Every structure is written in structure tokens, then in C-alpha cells.
């Protein structure tokens, strides 16, 4: 039986023995009544981390983003988001289905929208146009290769949204990767946005859950919409315990994933059938172009014990995480070289 090295995503991690123990011994209550102490502790911890007054534990990053859009907008309005962002690509037209808003997708560079381009696409107050009400940014940017949204650019967009009386949401699914790499705190990133979400089930290695943070009125609204969407969980301290463990133990080690990703990218970039923009390898994701059919390469790699994903004819992605050691990284490199 093949023992696979799984680089498909950082969502494939398994909870460690210590995390499982934290989950098994969690003190729980009924979170719908607001009396699950572990959920409350997690929400308070995330509120302190972000510097936001309130936080809400939710099932997924998709739910967190969609709740943010729902709370920041009204039906028939428009939001601005980068065209390759998670909200646009992977949330099943959620903004239109849940919130009744349309998306103005802007082409960014490495996932970063230039503030001038954002300003040009804010709708004038005219009868025929929807009202622009929200701008969404993603840090790190998944489909750009785990690229970090520069703080200076976030500041510029923040100033613009304040001037134009718009809201700014940060999809920070992998914000801890950005923070560990840059040294910029989660609180500083959060200070320039109206709301922020981040995931526990990606680089942090918990099995389930995300958080949404913002001011008290915003979270009060999000709490009600979470209920409407069926997201009210009962003894959810069981899963919140895994998230708490992840926050306490799995942040600093993200740097190892970044180092493994960089080393992997440098090595396979020397192969004649691989093209990599090394400037895009900033955290734990490596996206590269193949000169041969990507699906054929993926199938060959899988037979040799390496799992990864392909996107279309010639684009491939690998993601490093806490279940991939430096030894397995070296093995993955050798498997690529063996093709």
C-alpha cells in the first residue's frame, strides 16, 4: 500500500494526539444558549488577537465571508473583490444567493488590487447603477500562490473605503501565514478593516472551524444570520477546543511550512518542464506551470506516492503544512526529479 505525501492542501492535516486530547477533555455547554465555555473562551481570545470588540465562531471560512457580506450590504448593492479571490472562485455565487448583491471582480497583481483601480470601480450615485457598499481583500491570496497583501496597500484601500463610506472585509483564511512571515501582528492587520475572518482548519491544523471578528453590532447581526443559515451549533466546544489548541501551539511553526515550500520550489524550478515565478513563493503555497499536460503529470506523481492538484491544462499547486516534514519535502522533490 502506498504511503502518500499529501500536498493537495493545508486542509488535509490530521489533529495531533495532543489536540485530540484537548478535544476529548473540552468543557462544553450549549453554544446556541451562549453557555459553552470553550467557545466563549475561543471567541474572547480571537477578539483580543484582532483587537476587535467581538467575535463569532462559525463552521467554515466560506460561512464567515458570506456572513460578513450579508452584514455589510443590502440587496441590489455591489461588492468589489479580486477576480481570483476565494469569495469569487470558491463560494458558489454566495454573494448573489445569500445577500442579493453582485460582485465587481477586479484583476489584481499577485492577488493585490491597486487602490486606483478600486476607486475607479466604485459606482457613481446614478439611478442605473447598484450602490457599491463593500470591498473584500484576501490575505494571503490562495490562487496567487499564498502571496501576502502588503500592509501599505491595505492602508491605502482602508483610507479609500473610509473616505467613500464603504466597508472593508479581510478574508484572512491564512492571515497567520502572513503574520509569521512579515512580523506584522494580527491586530495591526485587523486595525485597517471593518471585519476579519480566519480559518483554524488550514495552516493551524484544527479539524473544523473559522472565526469572524468585528464590532458588537456587526457580530450581533452575524449571529442571527448564522442561525438563519443553520450554523447554530450546540456543544461546539468540542471543535472549539481544537481551534484553541491550534492558536496556542501551531502558529510559530508555520515558518517551517514556508521554508519547505521555498526549498521545494527552488529545486523543482530547475526541471526543464517546470516554470515557477519565485517571487510568488512567499508562504506555504507553490503554484507552477508545466510544459506538459498537468493532469498526466499529476497521475504519474500519484502513482509514485505524491498527491497534489492541477488547475486546467498546465497549472499545478502544492501546499505545505504541519503534516509534511522536511524529509517528506525532500522525498517530494526526488519524486518530481524521477519523472
N, C-alpha and C positions, 0 to 999 in steps of 0.2 A: 504493500500500500504506500502511495506517495505521500510524503510529509511536505505539505505546501508551505512556501513562503508567501504570505498573503499581503500584497501591496495594492489591492484594489481600492482601499480607502482607510482612513483612520477611524472609521465607524465599525470596523470588524474586530476591534480589541475585545478580549475576554476579561472580566473582572478578576483581579488577583485574589489570592487566598485571604489576604488582609482585608481587601474590600468586601469580599463575601462575608467575612466575619462581622464587619461593620453593618452590613445589610441585615444579617441574621439577628443581630442583637439590638437593632434600632428600636427606640421607644416610639410608639405610634399612637395616633388618635384619629379622629375623623376630620380630614382637611376641609371638607365641604362646610363643616361647622367652625372651621378655623382653629381647631384644637389639636392638630398634630404637631407636637413639639419639635420634631425633626425637620418638618417642612418649614415651620416658623423660624427655626434656627438658620436654615439654609437661606431663606428669603432675607433675614436680617443681615447675614454675612455678605450676601450679594449687594444689598443696599449699601453697606459700608464700603465694599470694594469699589463700587461705581460712584459713590458719593451722591447717589440718587435717593430721594426720600422713601421710596417704596419699591417692592419687587414682587413678582408673581411667578411661581413655579408652574411650568407647563410641560406638555408631553414631548414637544419637538421644536426645533428651530423654525420649521415651517409655520407651526401654530403661533410662535412668538412673533414672527414677522407679520403674519396676517392679522393678529390682534392689534399690533402697532398701527398697521394701515387702517384698520377699522376704526380705531380710536382717534386717529389724527385727521380723518377725512369724512366727507358726506357723499352720498350717492350723486353721480353725474360729474364728480370732480376728476382731477387728473394728478397722477404722481409721476415724478421723474426718477428713473433708475438706470444704471448702466446696463447696456443691452445684453451682456453676457453674465449678468449677476444671477445669484440663486433665485431671487424673487421673480425674475423674468423667465429663467430657463427651467426651474425645477419645482415650481409651486403651483402647477396645474391651473394657470389662469385664476389663481386665488383672488387677486385684487378685484377682478370683474365679478366673479362668482359670489364672493363673500361681502365685499364692500361696495359694489356697483361703481367702481372707478376704473378708468383706463390708464394704461401705462404709456408714458412717453419715454421710449428706450433710447439712450444716447450712447454712441460708440466712444468708449474711453481708451486710454493708452495704458496697457497693463492693468486694466480694470479701474483706472482712475479717470473720473470725469473732470475736465478743466472747468474752472469756475465760470469763465466767459461763455462756454458752451451751455452750461446750466442756465446762466442768466438769459441767454438768447432764446431759450425754450420755455421760459416762464410765460404763461399766456397773458396777453393784454386783457383788460376788462372790457370785453366786447360780447354782444348778445350771442354770437355764433360759437363762442369758444367755451370749453369747460374751464372751470377755475383750477389753477394749479394750487395744490394745498400742501404737498409733501415731497421732500427729496429723500431718497434712500441711498445709502452708500454701504459697501461691503468691505470688511477688513478682518482677516486677509481675504483676498479675492480668489475664490476657488478656481474658476476656469481660466484665469490668467496665470495660474501656477503658484498659488499661495503667496501672491505679491502683497506687499504692505502698503496700505494707503498712507502717504506721507502726512504727518501731522500738520504741516503748513497748508496743505491743500484742504484738509478738514477744517482748519481755522477759516480759510477763505470762504468755503461753502457755508460754514456756520454764520459768518458775518453777512453773507448774501441772504440767507434764509431769514435771519432776524430783520434785516432791512426790508425785505419783501413780505414780512409777516407770514412766513411759511414754517412748517415743522420739519425737523431733520431727524431721521431714524438711522441708527447704525446697526446693520446686521453684523454683529461681531461673533458669528459662529466660531471662528478661530482667533478671536481677539487676543487670547493668551499667547498664541504663537507670535503675534505682532509685538506684544508687550515684552516677552522674553528676549526677542531678537533686538529690539530697539532700546530697551531700558525705560520706555515710556509707560507709566502706570496706567492701569485700567481706569482709575479715577480721572486722570488727565484726559485720556481719550473721551471719556464719558462727559466731561465738562462742556464740550462743544456741541453736544447733541441733546435733543429733547427726550429721546428714548434709546435704549440699547438692549440688544438681546445677545446671549451667548449660549453655546452648547456645552453640555457635560459629556456627551457621548461621542465626541470626536477626539481631539488630541489628549483630552484629560482622562479618557479611558473609562468613564462610567457607562453602565449599560443603557440608561434611559434618561432623557430629560433636558430641558433648556430653561432659561430664566429670562424674564422681561423686566426691565427696570425703568422707572420714570418718576414723575411727581405723583402725589397722592391721588389727585382727581383722575389722572390718566390710568393708574393701576386699578382704581375703583371701577372705572368703565371696562377695563380689560378683564377684570374678574367676572363681571356679569356676562361679557361676550364669551369668555372661556366656558361658562356654564351653558350658554346657548349652543355652542359648538360641541357640547358633550365632553368637555375637557375637565369637568369636576371629578376629581379622584378622591377616594376615601382614605384608607390607611396608606397614603402615598409616602409616608416617612420611610417606608421600606426602600423605595427607589431614591428618595432624597438623601438617604444615608450614603449611598454610593457616590452621589454628587459631592457631598460634604467631604468624604474621604479623598476624592479626586482633587478638590480645592486645597486640601491640607497637604497632599503628598505628591501630586503629579504635575505641578506647574513648572518648577525649575528644570526638571528633566526633559522638557520639550526641546531644549537646546541640543540634546543628543540626536533627536529626530532631524533637526536642521543640519547637523554635521553629517549624518548618514546620507541625507538627501543630496547634499553638496558633493560628497565623495562619490556617490553613485553617478551623479550627473557628469562629473568631470571624467570619470572612467569610461562610461559608455559613449560620451561625446566623441571619443577617438575612433569609434567604429565607423566604417565607411557608409553604412546605411542609416545612420542616425544624425539628426540635426537638432541641436539644443541652443536656445538663447540663454546663456548662462546668467545674464542679468535678471532673468525672471525667476531664478532659483534662489529664493530669499528665505524660505522657511522649510516646510516638510513635504511640499508637493513638487514633483518634476513632470513637466509636460514637454513632449518632444515630437518631432516629425520624423517619419520613416520614409525611406525612398522605395520601400516595398510595401505590399498590402499589409496594413496594420492588423487586420483580423487573422490573416495567415500567420503572422509573427506571434500574435497572442496565443493562438492554438499550439504552435510549436513550443512556446515557453511554458504553457500549462502542462504539456506532456513531460517537460523536464522539471516540474515542481514549482513553477513561479506563476503566481496569479497577479494580473494587472488588468486594466481596462483600455479599450480603444474607442475613439470617437471619430466615426467616419472612416474614410479610406486610409488616411496616413497620419492621424494624430493618436498618441498614446499618453497615458498618465499613470504614474506610480505615486503612492502616498506612504510616507514613513510614519511609524507610530510606536507606542511603547512595547508592542509585541514583536518588534523587529530589532534584533541585536546587531552590533557591528559585524559579528561573524556571519549572520544571515545576509547582511548587506553585501559582504564580500562574496558570498555564495551566489547572490542575485547577479552581481557583476560578472562572475565567471559563467553563469548560465547564458547571459547575453553574449558573451565573447564566444561561447561554443556554437553559436548559430552559424 
